[in-house]
Amino acid sequence: MSELSHEENFILDRLKENDGTLNYRKLQELCENEFEGVRLVLKKLKDKSLVDYEGMIPGFSAEITLIK
């Protein structure tokens, strides 16, 4: 597996801090001062099988779950 970006690691760390699950809106709030493009980063993490959520791109009410 390729090395993870700062943004990917940031999201994974926030999920770990919250027992592996966060609502998309809450996650977006946690990331807003760090970087933009949360959905794109989540899509990359899902493609790497590190997180899961319903659909191809997370909606505002989606629950983001840590797989690893």
CYANA upper distance limits for C-alpha pairs under 8 A (distance plus 0.5 A):
  4 LEU  CA      8 GLU  CA      6.37
  4 LEU  CA      9 ASN  CA      6.79
  5 SER  CA      9 ASN  CA      6.72
  6 HIS  CA     10 PHE  CA      6.54
  7 GLU  CA     11 ILE  CA      6.82
  7 GLU  CA     35 PHE  CA      7.62
  7 GLU  CA     41 VAL  CA      7.44
  8 GLU  CA     12 LEU  CA      6.75
  8 GLU  CA     41 VAL  CA      6.74
  8 GLU  CA     42 LEU  CA      8.18
  8 GLU  CA     45 LEU  CA      7.39
  9 ASN  CA     13 ASP  CA      6.51
 10 PHE  CA     14 ARG  CA      6.80
 10 PHE  CA     31 CYS  CA      8.41
 11 ILE  CA     15 LEU  CA      6.76
 11 ILE  CA     27 LEU  CA      8.15
 11 ILE  CA     31 CYS  CA      8.08
 12 LEU  CA     16 LYS  CA      6.71
 12 LEU  CA     66 LEU  CA      7.81
 13 ASP  CA     17 GLU  CA      6.70
 14 ARG  CA     18 ASN  CA      6.91
 14 ARG  CA     27 LEU  CA      8.10
 14 ARG  CA     30 LEU  CA      8.32
 15 LEU  CA     19 ASP  CA      6.98
 15 LEU  CA     20 GLY  CA      5.13
 15 LEU  CA     21 THR  CA      6.23
 15 LEU  CA     22 LEU  CA      6.86
 15 LEU  CA     65 THR  CA      7.95
 15 LEU  CA     66 LEU  CA      6.90
 16 LYS  CA     20 GLY  CA      5.44
 16 LYS  CA     21 THR  CA      8.37
 16 LYS  CA     66 LEU  CA      8.01
 18 ASN  CA     22 LEU  CA      7.24
 20 GLY  CA     65 THR  CA      6.14
 20 GLY  CA     66 LEU  CA      5.33
 20 GLY  CA     67 ILE  CA      8.36
 21 THR  CA     63 GLU  CA      7.21
 21 THR  CA     64 ILE  CA      6.05
 21 THR  CA     65 THR  CA      5.02
 21 THR  CA     66 LEU  CA      6.79
 22 LEU  CA     26 LYS  CA      7.11
 22 LEU  CA     27 LEU  CA      6.71
 22 LEU  CA     63 GLU  CA      6.25
 22 LEU  CA     64 ILE  CA      5.76
 22 LEU  CA     65 THR  CA      7.23
 23 ASN  CA     27 LEU  CA      6.74
 23 ASN  CA     60 PHE  CA      8.39
 23 ASN  CA     61 SER  CA      7.01
 23 ASN  CA     62 ALA  CA      6.37
 23 ASN  CA     63 GLU  CA      5.00
 23 ASN  CA     64 ILE  CA      6.43
 24 TYR  CA     28 GLN  CA      6.54
 24 TYR  CA     58 PRO  CA      7.57
 24 TYR  CA     59 GLY  CA      7.61
 24 TYR  CA     60 PHE  CA      6.12
 24 TYR  CA     61 SER  CA      6.72
 24 TYR  CA     62 ALA  CA      5.96
 24 TYR  CA     63 GLU  CA      6.50
 24 TYR  CA     64 ILE  CA      6.78
 25 ARG  CA     29 GLU  CA      6.76
 25 ARG  CA     60 PHE  CA      6.19
 25 ARG  CA     61 SER  CA      7.49
 26 LYS  CA     30 LEU  CA      6.83
 27 LEU  CA     31 CYS  CA      6.78
 28 GLN  CA     32 GLU  CA      6.43
 28 GLN  CA     38 VAL  CA      6.90
 31 CYS  CA     35 PHE  CA      6.55
 31 CYS  CA     36 GLU  CA      7.94
 31 CYS  CA     38 VAL  CA      7.79
 32 GLU  CA     36 GLU  CA      6.87
 37 GLY  CA     41 VAL  CA      6.93
 38 VAL  CA     42 LEU  CA      6.61
 39 ARG  CA     43 LYS  CA      6.63
 39 ARG  CA     57 ILE  CA      7.08
 39 ARG  CA     58 PRO  CA      7.06
 40 LEU  CA     44 LYS  CA      6.88
 41 VAL  CA     45 LEU  CA      6.75
 42 LEU  CA     46 LYS  CA      6.58
 42 LEU  CA     51 VAL  CA      7.97
 42 LEU  CA     57 ILE  CA      8.39
 42 LEU  CA     58 PRO  CA      8.31
 43 LYS  CA     47 ASP  CA      6.67
 43 LYS  CA     56 MET  CA      7.75
 43 LYS  CA     57 ILE  CA      6.84
 44 LYS  CA     48 LYS  CA      6.82
 45 LEU  CA     49 SER  CA      6.79
 45 LEU  CA     50 LEU  CA      5.87
 45 LEU  CA     51 VAL  CA      6.33
 46 LYS  CA     50 LEU  CA      6.22
 46 LYS  CA     51 VAL  CA      5.51
 46 LYS  CA     52 ASP  CA      6.30
 46 LYS  CA     53 TYR  CA      8.44
 49 SER  CA     67 ILE  CA      7.49
 49 SER  CA     68 LYS  CA      8.45
 50 LEU  CA     66 LEU  CA      6.69
 50 LEU  CA     67 ILE  CA      5.60
 50 LEU  CA     68 LYS  CA      5.97
 51 VAL  CA     64 ILE  CA      7.24
 51 VAL  CA     65 THR  CA      5.92
 51 VAL  CA     66 LEU  CA      4.98
 51 VAL  CA     67 ILE  CA      5.52
 51 VAL  CA     68 LYS  CA      7.86
 52 ASP  CA     64 ILE  CA      6.43
 52 ASP  CA     65 THR  CA      5.66
 52 ASP  CA     66 LEU  CA      7.00
 52 ASP  CA     67 ILE  CA      7.13
 53 TYR  CA     58 PRO  CA      6.98
 53 TYR  CA     62 ALA  CA      6.96
 53 TYR  CA     63 GLU  CA      6.48
 53 TYR  CA     64 ILE  CA      5.63
 53 TYR  CA     65 THR  CA      6.91
 54 GLU  CA     58 PRO  CA      7.20
 54 GLU  CA     62 ALA  CA      7.22
 54 GLU  CA     63 GLU  CA      8.23
 58 PRO  CA     62 ALA  CA      6.12
 58 PRO  CA     64 ILE  CA      8.46
